[in-house]
Amino acid sequence: MRLLLTLPLLVCLSACSLTPTLGRPAAPVAASFPVAAATSASTLPASALGWRAMFGDPRLQRLIDLALANNRDLRLAALNVEAARAMFNIQEAARLPSVSLDASHARERALAQGNSGESRREVNRQVAVNVGTSAFELDLFGRVRSLSDAALARYLASEQGRDAAQIALGGAVAEAYFAQRLADEQLQLTERTLTDWQQSLELARLLKQAEQNSSLDVAQAEGQVALAEADLEARRRALAQADNALQLLVGSELPGDLPAGLPLERQSVIAPLPAGLPADLLLNRPDLRQAEQVLVAANADIGAARAAFFPQISLTASFGYASTSLGGLFDPARQVWRFAPQISQPLFQGGRLRAELRLAKVRKSEAVAQYERAIQTAFREVADALAGTATFDRQIEAQLRAVSTAERRLALSDLRYCAGVEGRLELLDAQRQLQSARQALLELRREEIANRVALYKSLGGGLHERDAAEIAAVTTAQ
């Protein structure tokens, strides 16, 4: 019994670690972003701004809700977390002795030699009850602890990976939704343009019948209508593909009771967002925290590989009772115990242990490189989004002026054509210019909204669901 009581002391004396000290690598990026962020009305960082507050379109909010519930990629990320947690629990259990209760009842008939030299048959019976531990490794050099630390870091990395997947999913749904809105509005614009050009073609044919224009004008109008019809089919295809992409992200068929969507020019997407400093990304982006935990796990694997060079001491011990009859089993005179420590020192393994240590060090170097690359990628994503924030407003303003100018040109060209001052070719060119300018404006509005979404994601936003009222309450409390 005293031997079993010494097990907790042995456990406490174990777990000397050979894991090297891990220092966070310096961020391989500039100390500040190349484009300064504009001041935001919200004092909260993007990572604390809920996606319901970020996206005001009720249709988009419903779609994100459906995606979080049904998307298969997010479901796989959650299952990976459960698997990593189970692996950690398995590895953590190896740090404690496993205690078992064993009971046995054996009967056998064997030949026994009598005093007269004759053999006779005997029936033997033995009953035993034991409590003990088997092959418990005393972690004197920290091998088991290092493996447990590595499993814990991988579990934490999987949790951060799930959060990163959720942020990516929310942003992808928003981008796909705005692409769908763009395709729908471009289709509507093309339909209106086709209707206008069909009316213009009808007018050209009437004028031809009245001998007030030539067959060339009719041919030009017919060609313009044909181009619009071809463009209409392309817009229909683009809308169908946008619907398919959005449905794939949502993970289920889109329900018929979705709220009506807002047009692009009325979309309520918060901008600008505070960017902070590059170092803040390490605190706000789950993918960077995931890369950091992967690095911690790789560093712990080095400790386990180092400890494999040292002796491994395992302990098997038991205490119990054994008797030939059940009635006298727990007689103090029937007490039995067994204590069997075992030590194993590697002598020759053909270089396997050294190769495993080199592999662990290489894996750590890979984790460092992946961590630094993740930081650089995050820095570029924020910098690109800030560059867009600084230029999109002025570009949209200029494009609005271009649309207004094209509208005035078309009106003047129509008047001059009706007055017979200029030919139909100039009128057709003005119509095409206005159509192109309006399509470009729609595309530009979608790109500007997508840039806001990209900045929101790159700053770690999209993990929480807080709506505008909750954000206002938090801001007031601060």
HUDA-V622226 format. One record per backbone hydrogen bond with DSSP energy under -1.0 kcal/mol. CO is the residue of the C=O (numbers start at 0). NH is the residue of the N-H. Records with the same first field share a line. If there is no record, write none. Layout:
CO->NH ; NH
//
This chain:
0->4
3->6
5->9
6->10
7->11
8->12
26->28
44->47
45->48
49->53
50->54
53->269
56->60
57->61
58->62
59->63
60->64
61->65
62->66
63->67
64->68
65->69
66->70
70->74
71->75
72->76
73->77
74->78
75->79
76->80
77->81
78->82
79->83
80->84
81->85
82->86
83->87
84->88
85->89
86->90
87->91
88->92
91->94
92->95
99->131
101->129
103->127
105->125
107->123
109->121
111->119
113->116
117->113
119->111
121->109
123->107
125->105
126->322
127->103
128->320
129->101
130->318
131->99
132->316
135->314
137->139
138->14
141->145
142->146
143->147
144->148
145->149
146->150
147->151
148->152
149->153
150->154
151->155
152->156
153->157
154->158
155->159
156->160
157->161
158->162
159->163
160->164
161->165
162->166
163->167
164->168
165->169
166->170
167->171
168->172
169->173
170->174
171->175
172->176
173->177
174->178
175->179
176->180
177->181
178->182
179->183
180->184
181->185
182->186
183->187
184->188
185->189
186->190
187->191
188->192
189->193
190->194
191->195
192->196
193->197
194->198
195->199
196->200
197->201
198->202
199->203
200->204
201->205
202->206
203->207
204->208
205->209
206->211
207->210
213->217
214->218
215->219
216->220
217->221
218->222
219->223
220->224
221->225
222->226
223->227
224->228
225->229
226->230
227->231
228->232
229->233
230->234
231->235
232->236
233->237
234->238
235->239
236->240
237->241
238->242
239->243
240->244
241->245
242->246
243->247
244->248
245->249
246->250
262->265
263->266
267->55
276->279
277->280
278->281
279->282 ; 283
280->284
284->288
285->289
286->290
287->291
288->292
289->293
290->294
291->295
292->296
293->297
294->298
295->299
296->300
298->302
299->303
300->304
301->305
302->306
303->307
305->308
306->309
311->343
312->137
313->341
314->135
315->339
316->132
317->337
318->130
319->335
320->128
322->126
325->328
327->330
330->333
331->334
333->321
335->319
337->317
341->313
343->311
348->351
350->354
351->355
352->356
353->357
354->358
355->359
356->360
357->361
358->362
359->363
360->364
361->365
362->366
363->367
364->368
365->369
366->370
367->371
368->372
369->373
370->374
371->375
372->376
373->377
374->378
375->379
376->380
377->381
378->382
379->383
380->384
381->385
382->386
383->387
384->388
385->389
387->390 ; 391
390->394
391->395
392->396
393->397
394->398
395->399
396->400
397->401
398->402
399->403
400->404
401->405
402->406
403->407
404->408
405->409
406->410
407->411
408->412
409->413
410->414
411->415
412->416
413->417
414->418
415->420
416->419
423->427
424->428
425->429
426->430
427->431
428->432
429->433
430->434
431->435
432->436
433->437
434->438
435->439
436->440
437->441
438->442
439->443
440->444
441->445
442->446
443->447
444->448
445->449
446->450
447->451
448->452
449->453
450->454
451->455
452->456
453->457
454->458
455->460
456->459
463->50
465->52
466->470
467->471
468->472
469->473
470->474
471->475
472->476
473->477
//
